[in-house]
Amino acid sequence: MSRNSAQGARAGQVAGNADGRRWLNEAVRRIEADYNRSADTHLIHLPLARYPGIDLYLKDESSHPTGSLKHRLARSLFLYALCNEWIGPNTCVIEASSGSTAVSEAYFARMLGLRFIAVVPASTATPKLDEIRFHGGEIHAVEDPRTVYAVAQRLAAETGGHYLDQFTHAERATDWRGNNNIAESIFAQMAQERFPIPSWVVCGAGTGGTSATIGRFIRYRRHATRLCVADPEHSIFHRHFADRALSILPEGFCSCIEGIGRPRVEPSFVPSVIDRMIAVEDRASIGAMRALSRRLGRAVGGSTGTNLWACLRLIEEMAAAGETGSVVTLLCDGGERYATTYYQDAWLAERGIDGSEAETAIARLLEV
């Protein structure tokens, strides 16, 4: 049976009787009620003494109930699957993830009383695995990260469950025109700022869903804002952006920045709505992460460091050209999940990562 056929069969189990429809209605209500109880995430202004004509902002996605930007995606993926009637009251839900998406999906699965299995690379940070289990999820680790997709599909077939497939559905599960997506939230929160229409919005690409949502929203609202995607050096996305014939990395390329950067171009990645991509070395991501953590007085994750390094490049270019304006980027998640990795000097030394130079550069950028 094909995947669509299997989903169709499960849909019949949900919609074919009144009890199934009542369950679906209640599932959607629970998710929407959870959203309604939550305030929007904060937009943090970081004054830049060295660049008085340029304002930098962080959209703090770590304040979601599950601690990361992926909370928005997980909510959208569950609503998308429910409203397509791919999930019923007895469906086992499966996802392939480097950790943060699975944490958020485990939260929603438990809310609906559903079994959840996360297929993750064996190298995933232990605190992330602990959080998945905390929310009732199960872990299925694989040694080769490139196999997570196939293993997730296999488990869905074996359990009669549903593979959420964030890498395919991220760009279509979120309503990019509005409905409080992250782009609409950013522009609404910027409305009273000195430069309300950002010169740049900077984000990373993991599934591609966030960049697709922001890029489409910018065009839909006819803003002059440009979208820059910061991508780990050992990722395929920036290579594909430069040469669409490239779609997969050769063996041996691997970034240590969890949550963004992929070995293959994911179906949800939409390069046509991106204005620029900046490749960032792992050491620059780590250094920027550490400098920002000191500036904020709390730890942030590695993908936030990747974003911030790209912001530094853009701000320096704007200043050199005599431009003023604002730059907005994402604080993707907190650093607690990386206490045993990015914040351990011994762990970094084993991998030959020295972020001290980048840390100094970002500390200068963030001087008050």
PAVEX-143641 format. One record per residue (C-alpha): residue number from 1; residue in one letter; x, y, z. Coordinates in nm, 3 decimals. Layout:
N
num/residuo/X/Y/Z
NUM/A/X/Y/Z
...
***
This chain:
368
num/residuo/X/Y/Z
1/M/0.000/0.000/0.000
2/S/0.134/0.345/-0.091
3/R/0.184/0.609/0.171
4/N/-0.113/0.811/0.046
5/S/-0.331/0.500/0.040
6/A/-0.234/0.419/0.396
7/Q/-0.317/0.773/0.501
8/G/-0.647/0.747/0.322
9/A/-0.728/0.426/0.507
10/R/-0.649/0.589/0.840
11/A/-0.859/0.891/0.742
12/G/-1.155/0.663/0.695
13/Q/-1.106/0.532/1.047
14/V/-1.133/0.889/1.177
15/A/-1.403/1.036/0.958
16/G/-1.613/0.724/0.901
17/N/-1.804/0.753/1.227
18/A/-1.934/1.019/1.461
19/D/-1.699/0.917/1.742
20/G/-1.400/0.963/1.513
21/R/-1.509/1.313/1.412
22/R/-1.574/1.407/1.775
23/W/-1.223/1.290/1.864
24/L/-1.073/1.494/1.580
25/N/-1.266/1.805/1.684
26/E/-1.147/1.765/2.042
27/A/-0.786/1.712/1.930
28/V/-0.788/2.037/1.730
29/R/-0.958/2.219/2.020
30/R/-0.687/2.106/2.265
31/I/-0.407/2.228/2.041
32/E/-0.577/2.562/1.974
33/A/-0.653/2.607/2.345
34/D/-0.288/2.543/2.428
35/Y/-0.189/2.809/2.175
36/N/-0.446/3.054/2.312
37/R/-0.296/3.019/2.661
38/S/0.046/3.124/2.535
39/A/0.168/3.480/2.486
40/D/0.377/3.566/2.182
41/T/0.754/3.528/2.206
42/H/0.959/3.835/2.293
43/L/1.150/4.053/2.050
44/I/1.474/4.155/2.220
45/H/1.651/4.477/2.115
46/L/2.031/4.467/2.137
47/P/2.175/4.821/2.108
48/L/2.502/4.834/1.911
49/A/2.733/5.110/2.036
50/R/2.971/5.058/1.742
51/Y/2.687/5.093/1.488
52/P/2.450/5.368/1.613
53/G/2.254/5.374/1.288
54/I/2.176/5.003/1.290
55/D/1.944/4.818/1.530
56/L/1.968/4.444/1.601
57/Y/1.679/4.234/1.732
58/L/1.642/3.874/1.848
59/K/1.308/3.696/1.815
60/D/1.329/3.477/2.127
61/E/1.174/3.144/2.031
62/S/1.322/2.972/2.337
63/S/1.026/3.097/2.542
64/H/0.779/2.853/2.384
65/P/0.647/2.579/2.617
66/T/0.892/2.329/2.464
67/G/1.180/2.574/2.450
68/S/1.249/2.625/2.080
69/L/1.144/2.762/1.743
70/K/1.026/2.409/1.655
71/H/0.722/2.446/1.881
72/R/0.553/2.649/1.606
73/L/0.638/2.385/1.346
74/A/0.520/2.094/1.560
75/R/0.188/2.264/1.624
76/S/0.141/2.328/1.253
77/L/0.240/1.973/1.158
78/F/-0.010/1.821/1.400
79/L/-0.293/2.048/1.285
80/Y/-0.204/1.975/0.922
81/A/-0.210/1.599/0.982
82/L/-0.530/1.616/1.187
83/C/-0.718/1.829/0.935
84/N/-0.606/1.596/0.655
85/E/-0.734/1.313/0.879
86/W/-0.401/1.132/0.874
87/I/-0.404/1.099/1.254
88/G/-0.672/0.921/1.456
89/P/-0.721/0.836/1.825
90/N/-0.499/0.525/1.802
91/T/-0.233/0.648/1.559
92/C/0.133/0.606/1.647
93/V/0.308/0.927/1.539
94/I/0.664/0.907/1.401
95/E/0.918/1.178/1.321
96/A/1.275/1.200/1.190
97/S/1.452/1.474/1.383
98/S/1.782/1.600/1.523
99/G/1.599/1.657/1.850
100/S/1.419/1.988/1.896
101/T/1.127/1.917/1.661
102/A/1.080/1.581/1.828
103/V/1.073/1.744/2.173
104/S/0.787/1.969/2.061
105/E/0.603/1.690/1.878
106/A/0.626/1.464/2.183
107/Y/0.456/1.745/2.379
108/F/0.162/1.758/2.136
109/A/0.139/1.380/2.104
110/R/0.107/1.346/2.481
111/M/-0.157/1.621/2.481
112/L/-0.363/1.404/2.245
113/G/-0.286/1.074/2.419
114/L/-0.088/0.937/2.124
115/R/0.224/0.723/2.112
116/F/0.522/0.909/1.969
117/I/0.853/0.772/1.835
118/A/1.145/1.000/1.745
119/V/1.400/0.869/1.496
120/V/1.718/1.061/1.579
121/P/2.088/1.046/1.492
122/A/2.285/0.866/1.762
123/S/2.493/1.183/1.805
124/T/2.194/1.389/1.924
125/A/2.267/1.577/2.246
126/T/2.160/1.379/2.553
127/P/1.956/1.664/2.709
128/K/1.737/1.669/2.397
129/L/1.674/1.295/2.428
130/D/1.588/1.343/2.794
131/E/1.332/1.611/2.701
132/I/1.170/1.387/2.439
133/R/1.132/1.115/2.704
134/F/1.007/1.371/2.958
135/H/0.716/1.446/2.724
136/G/0.640/1.076/2.683
137/G/0.820/1.015/2.355
138/E/1.025/0.710/2.262
139/I/1.373/0.721/2.108
140/H/1.487/0.521/1.805
141/A/1.852/0.615/1.742
142/V/2.035/0.547/1.415
143/E/2.410/0.559/1.356
144/D/2.390/0.707/1.004
145/P/2.194/1.038/1.008
146/R/2.112/0.994/0.640
147/T/1.889/0.695/0.723
148/V/1.647/0.878/0.955
149/Y/1.393/0.931/0.676
150/A/1.376/0.569/0.566
151/V/1.370/0.437/0.922
152/A/1.085/0.673/1.015
153/Q/0.885/0.556/0.712
154/R/0.951/0.194/0.802
155/L/0.837/0.241/1.162
156/A/0.521/0.415/1.042
157/A/0.445/0.119/0.817
158/E/0.519/-0.135/1.090
159/T/0.301/0.038/1.349
160/G/0.024/0.144/1.112
161/G/0.113/0.494/1.222
162/H/0.179/0.832/1.060
163/Y/0.518/0.979/0.971
164/L/0.480/1.355/1.021
165/D/0.775/1.420/0.785
166/Q/0.874/1.771/0.883
167/F/1.121/1.790/0.594
168/T/0.840/1.759/0.338
169/H/0.550/1.930/0.510
170/A/0.715/2.223/0.692
171/E/0.669/2.473/0.408
172/R/0.302/2.387/0.354
173/A/0.178/2.316/0.707
174/T/0.222/2.679/0.817
175/D/-0.004/2.949/0.677
176/W/0.255/3.194/0.544
177/R/-0.005/3.466/0.476
178/G/-0.082/3.518/0.845
179/N/-0.246/3.327/1.134
180/N/0.031/3.456/1.362
181/N/0.313/3.280/1.183
182/I/0.660/3.390/1.289
183/A/0.693/3.643/1.007
184/E/0.366/3.818/1.088
185/S/0.468/3.826/1.455
186/I/0.807/3.983/1.376
187/F/0.664/4.262/1.162
188/A/0.384/4.336/1.412
189/Q/0.636/4.365/1.698
190/M/0.863/4.588/1.490
191/A/0.586/4.839/1.416
192/Q/0.686/5.092/1.683
193/E/1.063/5.062/1.639
194/R/1.297/5.323/1.487
195/F/1.325/5.122/1.164
196/P/0.997/4.924/1.159
197/I/1.058/4.749/0.828
198/P/1.378/4.545/0.872
199/S/1.653/4.574/0.614
200/W/1.724/4.205/0.673
201/V/1.567/3.909/0.847
202/V/1.816/3.630/0.916
203/C/1.728/3.268/0.989
204/G/1.872/2.921/0.942
205/A/1.748/2.631/0.732
206/G/1.680/2.290/0.881
207/T/1.358/2.182/0.717
208/G/1.334/2.502/0.512
209/G/0.992/2.580/0.656
210/T/1.088/2.895/0.848
211/S/1.273/3.054/0.557
212/A/0.985/2.966/0.323
213/T/0.730/3.123/0.558
214/I/0.931/3.444/0.610
215/G/1.027/3.480/0.245
216/R/0.673/3.433/0.120
217/F/0.529/3.668/0.383
218/I/0.775/3.943/0.286
219/R/0.663/3.918/-0.076
220/Y/0.294/3.886/0.013
221/R/0.307/4.207/0.222
222/R/0.530/4.377/-0.040
223/H/0.802/4.469/0.210
224/A/1.147/4.585/0.100
225/T/1.302/4.351/0.356
226/R/1.552/4.097/0.232
227/L/1.584/3.744/0.368
228/C/1.925/3.598/0.448
229/V/1.964/3.231/0.540
230/A/2.265/3.144/0.756
231/D/2.382/2.791/0.683
232/P/2.654/2.577/0.845
233/E/2.957/2.543/0.620
234/H/2.912/2.165/0.593
235/S/2.552/2.182/0.468
236/I/2.401/2.137/0.124
237/F/2.158/2.431/0.131
238/H/2.399/2.715/0.050
239/R/2.562/2.502/-0.219
240/H/2.223/2.432/-0.376
241/F/2.137/2.802/-0.358
242/A/2.448/2.879/-0.566
243/D/2.409/2.581/-0.802
244/R/2.066/2.414/-0.827
245/A/2.226/2.103/-0.977
246/L/2.373/2.019/-0.634
247/S/2.127/1.837/-0.409
248/I/2.329/1.611/-0.180
249/L/2.662/1.628/0.000
250/P/2.935/1.371/-0.052
251/E/3.015/1.146/0.243
252/G/3.239/1.297/0.507
253/F/3.069/1.637/0.527
254/C/2.916/1.687/0.869
255/S/2.831/1.996/1.074
256/C/2.805/1.981/1.450
257/I/2.536/2.253/1.462
258/E/2.217/2.067/1.547
259/G/1.882/2.178/1.407
260/I/2.007/2.348/1.090
261/G/2.212/2.238/0.791
262/R/2.136/1.912/0.612
263/P/2.324/1.662/0.392
264/R/2.046/1.670/0.131
265/V/1.814/1.941/-0.002
266/E/1.487/1.890/0.180
267/P/1.155/1.915/-0.008
268/S/1.048/2.212/0.209
269/F/1.350/2.424/0.114
270/V/1.239/2.702/-0.124
271/P/1.548/2.887/-0.252
272/S/1.352/3.124/-0.476
273/V/1.222/3.326/-0.177
274/I/1.572/3.373/-0.030
275/D/1.776/3.682/-0.122
276/R/2.110/3.569/0.014
277/M/2.280/3.280/0.192
278/I/2.587/3.300/0.414
279/A/2.791/2.989/0.495
280/V/2.915/2.986/0.855
281/E/3.196/2.775/0.997
282/D/3.115/2.571/1.306
283/R/3.379/2.757/1.507
284/A/3.214/3.090/1.419
285/S/2.873/2.956/1.528
286/I/3.014/2.835/1.861
287/G/3.206/3.157/1.927
288/A/2.906/3.374/1.845
289/M/2.682/3.155/2.062
290/R/2.912/3.196/2.362
291/A/2.951/3.573/2.319
292/L/2.575/3.623/2.294
293/S/2.517/3.404/2.599
294/R/2.742/3.633/2.803
295/R/2.566/3.942/2.668
296/L/2.220/3.807/2.756
297/G/2.319/3.643/3.083
298/R/2.175/3.309/2.973
299/A/2.282/3.032/2.740
300/V/2.165/3.004/2.379
301/G/2.208/2.723/2.127
302/G/2.448/2.683/1.836
303/S/2.204/2.768/1.558
304/T/2.149/3.108/1.721
305/G/2.525/3.160/1.697
306/T/2.509/3.074/1.326
307/N/2.238/3.336/1.274
308/L/2.428/3.599/1.471
309/W/2.749/3.550/1.273
310/A/2.557/3.617/0.951
311/C/2.409/3.929/1.115
312/L/2.760/4.054/1.189
313/R/2.851/4.020/0.820
314/L/2.540/4.209/0.709
315/I/2.577/4.484/0.970
316/E/2.940/4.546/0.873
317/E/2.837/4.571/0.507
318/M/2.551/4.810/0.587
319/A/2.782/5.032/0.792
320/A/3.048/5.035/0.520
321/A/2.785/5.144/0.266
322/G/2.656/5.418/0.497
323/E/2.319/5.246/0.538
324/T/2.093/5.264/0.842
325/G/1.820/5.020/0.935
326/S/1.729/4.718/1.142
327/V/1.830/4.352/1.133
328/V/1.614/4.081/1.293
329/T/1.725/3.727/1.363
330/L/1.603/3.428/1.564
331/L/1.709/3.304/1.904
332/C/1.618/2.947/1.819
333/D/1.654/2.765/2.151
334/G/1.822/2.776/2.490
335/G/2.171/2.649/2.556
336/E/2.074/2.404/2.830
337/R/2.028/2.135/2.565
338/Y/2.396/2.169/2.474
339/A/2.549/2.174/2.821
340/T/2.739/1.851/2.745
341/T/2.852/1.958/2.397
342/Y/2.892/2.320/2.283
343/Y/2.957/2.447/2.635
344/Q/3.221/2.184/2.713
345/D/3.573/2.291/2.615
346/A/3.691/1.928/2.611
347/W/3.413/1.833/2.366
348/L/3.511/2.117/2.134
349/A/3.882/2.036/2.161
350/E/3.817/1.675/2.056
351/R/3.663/1.808/1.736
352/G/3.927/2.074/1.675
353/I/3.681/2.361/1.718
354/D/3.827/2.687/1.847
355/G/3.567/2.963/1.850
356/S/3.773/3.220/2.041
357/E/3.832/3.452/1.744
358/A/3.465/3.460/1.653
359/E/3.370/3.502/2.016
360/T/3.586/3.815/2.036
361/A/3.439/3.956/1.714
362/I/3.079/3.909/1.830
363/A/3.161/4.049/2.175
364/R/3.281/4.367/2.000
365/L/2.959/4.381/1.797
366/L/2.748/4.352/2.111
367/E/2.936/4.614/2.314
368/V/2.697/4.853/2.485
***
